[in-house]
Amino acid sequence: MPKSNSRSSPDNARLRDALSVVRFFDRLSLRGTNIDGLVRGAAHLADATAGAEHAGTVVRFAPNGQRVSPDVAVLPRSSQLSRNGSTVWLERSGAPGSSDELIVERLAVAAGLMGAYRTPAGVLTAINAALPYDTRAIALAELGIQADARIQVIATDPPLLIGDAPSAVAATRYGALRASLVTFDIPVITEHAGLGLWTRADHAPESWHSAVVAYRLALPETPVIDAKDLGALIILAEAHHRNPSQPDVEALKLLDDRNAEILRILVEADSIRSAAATLMMHHSTLQSRHDALTHELGYDPRTPSGRARYSAAEVLRRLSP
């Protein structure tokens, strides 16, 4: 046993080092760090000069956090990676560090994931309702967008970029989502996305909020939801955010997958008999299940008011973290 532990110790140390590198760049990404911050962080982590090049622009930082002048000669690149027309690297005069390749890989991933060359900090500022109007207006100006311009914010999974639209990964109550700020009609999206309401650019937080709601309500069979099609559900979602604990919603959360499916079919079907056929259950068995669900929920889900309560509660359940 001691020999086994001795042999595994170097592997464990390498695993810990690798995890620390991954977590380091994940933290930077979630903060919306721009390319300067990512390269500076890589240089500090590797204790070596780090660099990035995109569209003819080169960024280099020394381990002490200072920007390296273009006049300073480039040392041999100990590790280098190119993706999507951009290149990142580390420079060393000696042998490569044990974590150089991983640091460069995570730097490349973070730069691409964050849309680092698309001024993420400006996007994050523009969609932040907690910031003063003037601060958001300045951010929009830096993005080249007039305050009265027509815009739409789109919520997607972090890796998905919408053309050349400025974007950033933002923290939400549902986890990290990419916010893309578009000023044009986009091509058809087929991946999971929520399209926010079109609005003035200085009202971008409203578009972002509606985009997140739409994203959350998307399903595998309808992966893209446009907030304009949600109507009053947007208002319902806003009320839910202010008071997330609601008995009807909590009751749905307690159901297992099978009973949730039975309830959904009971609500949607014209009759209990047709629901039983869809579920491949005996009519009397489903009738008993309907009676039990009525007792558990506190209302009959097949009555007009019950259907309305269920539909509202199901939407709010999907909007719960």
N, C-alpha and C positions, 0 to 999 in steps of 0.2 A: 504493500500500500504506500509506504513512503516514496518508493521509486515512482509510482504512478503519479503521486501528487507533485513530485519534483519535475516530472516531464510536462505536466499540464500547466505548471505555473507560468512559463513564458507565453503559452497560448492564452491563458487568462489575462495576462498583462496586455497582450496585443488586442484582445477583445475589448478590454476596458478603454484602451487608447482609442480604438476605432469608434466606440460608442460616444466617447467624449467629443470626438471630431464631428460626428453626425449631429449630436445635440447642440453643439456650438453653432453650426450653420442653421439648424432648425430655429434656434432662438433669434438669430439675425433675420431670417426670412419672415418670421411671424411679426417682427417689429417693423417690417416694411423697409429694411435697410437698402440704401441705393448701392450702385456699383462701387463707389468709393469706399463705403463702409465694409462691403464684402471683401474687397481686395485688401484693405487695411487689416481686417480681421484675419484673413488667411496669412498675411505676412507675420503678424504677431504669433499666431498659432504655430507656424512652421519655423519661426525664428530665421526667416530668410526673406529676401525681396520677392514680392508677389506682383503679378501684372495681369492685365486684361486688355484685349484689343477688340473693338467693334466699330464697323463702318469707318475705318481709318483713324479712329480715336484710340490712343493708348493711355492707360492708367497704370501707374506703378507706385507701390508703397514699400518703404523699408520697415524692418521689424519694430523700430521705435515709433511707428505711426506717422512718420514724416513722408510727404509726397516726394518721389524721386524725380528729379529734373530730367527732361528728355535728353539733356546733354550728357548725363551720366551713362557710361557704357553698360550694355546689357551683359550680365554674367551668363555662363552656360546655363541652359534650362535643365534643371534636374527632373522636371516632370511638366508635361504640357498636354492640353486637351482642347480640341476644337469641336464646337457644336453650333449649328444654326448660324454659320457665318461669323461666329465669335470665337476667340481663343483666350484661354487663361493659362497661367504657368507660374512656376516658382524658379528662382534663380539661385544657384549655389556655385561657389568656386571649388568646393570639394565634393565628396561622395554624397549622393542623395540621402535625405533623411528617411527613416523607416516609415513615416506616415505621409511622405510627400505625395504619393500617387492618390491616396485617399483624400487628402486636403484639396488637391486640384480637382478631383472628381466632384467633391461636395461643393466646391466653389462654382464649378460649371453648372451643377444642378441648381444651386441657389440663385445664380444669376439668371438662368432661364426661367425658373419657377416664379421668381419675383417679377419678371419683366424688368430687370434691373436697369435696362437701357431705355426704359419708358417712364422715367421720373415717378416711381411709385409713391414717394413722399407727397408729391403734389396731388395725386389721386386720393390718397388717404385723407389729406386735409380737406379736399373738395367735398368728400362724402360724409364728413364728420359733423353731425348736427350740433355737437357740444361746443364747437369752435365759433368764434365771432364771425359775423358776415364778412367783415373786411379781410380777415385772415383767409377765408375760403375764396374770396374774390381775387386776392393776390395769387393764391395757388392756381386758380383757373387761368389767370393771365400768364403765369409761368408755363402753363401747358399750352398756351397759344389759343385759349378759348375765351370768347367774350362772355360776360356775365349773363347777357340776354340771349345767348345762343341756344338753339334747341338741342337737347342732349337726352340720351338714354343710358342708364347704368345697367349692366348685365352681370348677374351672379352666376359663376360657374365653379367647377372644381378647379383647384389651384393650377394644374398643369395646362389648362386650356387657354390659349391666347386667341383674341378676336382680331384677326388681321394685325394692323399696326396701331390699333387703338391703345391709348395710354392705360395702363392697368397696374394693379397692386394686389397683393394678398392681404385681406383684412380679417381681423379676428371678429367672429360673431358668436352668438350664444349657441350656434350649431357647429362651431369649429371654424377652421380657416376656409375662406372662400375667396376666389379671385373677383375683384370688382373691375370691370372694363368700362370705360367711359367713351361712348361712341357719339358721333355727331352726324352719322350717315346711316342709311338703311343697310343692314348687314346681310351677307348671304345666309341661306337657310342653315340653321344649327340643328344637328341631329343628336348631339350629346346633351347630358343633363345640364339644364340651364334655366334661369329665371330671368325674364325680360322685364325690366322696370318700366314705370310709366314715363312717357316722353314729357319733359318739362324744361323750364329755363335752367341754364347751367348753375345759376346761383341757388337753385332749389334741388341740387344734386342729392342731398341727403334723403329727400322724399323718394326720389327715383330708386336710390339704393335700398331703402327700407322695403319698397314694394317688390324689388327684384329678389331680395332675400326671402320674402314671403312666397313669391311665385316659385322660387327654387325649391323651397321646402315642400310645396304642395305637388311638385312633379312626381310622377310615378313611372315605373319601367315602361308601361304601355303609352304614356304621354310624357316623355322625358323633358320636353320644353313647354313651359307655361308662360304666357304673356300676361302681365299684371292687369292690362286693360280688360282682359276677359274675366277677371275675378270680381269686378263690381264691388258690391257692399262687403264682400269677404275681407277686403283690405281694412275696412273700418272694424270689422269683427276681430281681425288679427291685432290691431292696435289696442283694442280694449283688453284682449287676452294678455298682451305684454304687460299691461298695468296691473292685472289681477290674474296671474297664471293658475291659481288654484281654484278649480271649478268642479263641483261634484259630478256633473255629467261626464266631464273629461276623465276624471279619476276613475270612474266606473268602467270606462272603456279600456283604460290602461290595465285593469285587473284581469281582463279576458285573455285566455290563451288564443293561439292562432286559429284553432278550429272553431271555437265559439265566436271569435271575431268574424270569421268567414260566414258562419251560420247567420249571425246578426245582419251582416251586410246583405246577404241574399234575401233574408226575410223582409228587409226594408225595400229592396229593389223589385221583388217579385209581385206579380198581380194578385197572387193568392198563396196560401200556405201549401196548397196541393202542387202548384207549379214550382214553388221553392223547394219542396221535397223532391221533385223530379230532378231539378238542377243539382241538388246536393246528394242525390241517390240515397235518400233516407225514406223510411216508411212515414206516411202521412201522420199517423198517430204519434210516432216518436218525435217528429218535428214539432207537432202541436204541444207536446209536453215540454220540449226545449224552449219553445216560444213563451210558454207560461212561466218557465223558470227565469228566462231572460227579462221578462216584464217585471218580475219580482226583484231581480238583482239591480235593474236599471232604475226602477221606481216609476216607469212609464211604459206604455205599450208602444213599441217601435213601429207598429203597423197602422196606427191612427195618423191622421194628417199632422196633428201637433207632435206626435211621437216621432214621425219621420223628420220633421223640422228640427226637433231637439237632437236627434241622432246625427243628422247631417252637419249641424253646427258643431256638435261635440267632436265628431270625427275630424273635421277640418282643424279644430284647435288641438286635438291630440297630435296630429301630424306637425303642428307648429311648436309642440313642446320639445325642449332640448332632449 
